[in-house]
Amino acid sequence: MIPSYAIQLAQDLVRCPSVTPAEGGALNLMQDELCKLGFDCTRLPFGKGVARIDNLFARRGIRGPHFAFAGHTDVVPAGDLEKWQHDPFSGVLRDGKLFGRGAADMKGGVAAFVAAVAEFIQHTPDAGSISLIITGDEEADADFGTVKMVEWMEVNQHVPDVCVVGEPTNSNQIGDVIKNGRRGSLSCHLQIDGTQGHVAYPHLADNPITRLLTMLEPVNGTKLDGGNDYFDPSTANVTSIDTNNAAGNVIPAMVTAKFNIRFNTNHKSDDLIGWLEEHFERVGGPWHATWRTSAEPFVTPVGTLTDLMQGAVETVTGQKPVLSTSGGTSDARFITTICPVVEFGLVGKTMHQIDEYVDVADIDQLTNIYHEILVQFFKGGS
């Protein structure tokens, strides 16, 4: 049996070695396919030198309503090639599965975008506008990807009415889960300075570890709240403690620690930072904290978009997906600043793993779901 257009395109995308930040030919392939479908394509490189990242914005139509798909073509490194059954960039089809880095996260989903649009415009060529927001910078720091594309879209009047991000949200089968929000993420590198000395003479030293342990009490495997209607409790966990001290009889002069907080909409990162720095000051002694907020929490409340999504998925699969805000961060955190956004894609159980794969039947089913979403969206007018 000849594979569908969606599966063939997914194969071709997997064969592009677009290990972040390399473009690897994936965006070129996407641009070629979308131009054939009548999209106006704009390449959006951001950053300089080795940090320069390529992105692709494509739009078909100039009037509303305006629907957008968003995704990424960059992938994580393959890891130990000797452990793969097949070359991770060969796009092998075997036993009903497409193998390769990015098959699940998320080249299969991106291919389904294109195939769904191709089918839709055959029958409804003049329906509003459809855009694809495709970045090459999701798996790394995401400094020059979707966040910059969103800024460009605002300036150039390409803001959609709604957006669906094609991340692999499903746990076991297509139709499990729609993500309608994500927790925020706040990381800290904390350094505590003391005075080095012999452990037999602690009164002549100042052990920074003692103060560090007290400073870490609020973030050492703790829940910060009771959650809310959309989110589980916020959590904080210590991820590293290091003294760089090989001697067992020496009190170290300095200790560092790292911790991360995954927080819901009960909090803002600045408030968490202020709360913890007040605590550090109360503990006392010299300390320095470096903070990085990689995401603020967001939620798309139950309403028109979530109803449309659940209805489309149920029409195709017979299963009504649950709404969830669990998991890590995604580029939806940038898109939510300009329009309502949800996430729905393939089954993600093998993403980033050796022998990453996706069932090819899932790619076709996802294509059908995306097509149904387009039908229902443009039938409703927005």
Helices and strands as residue ranges (DSSP letters): H 5-14, H 26-36, E 40-43, G 49-51, E 55-60, E 66-72, G 81-83, E 93-94, E 97-99, I 103-107, H 108-123, E 129-135, H 146-155, E 162-165, E 177-179, E 181-182, E 184-193, E 197-198, G 202-204, H 208-215, G 217-219, E 222-223, E 235-242, E 250-251, E 254-263, H 269-283, E 287-295, E 298-299, H 304-317, E 322-324, H 332-335, E 341-343, E 357-359, H 360-380
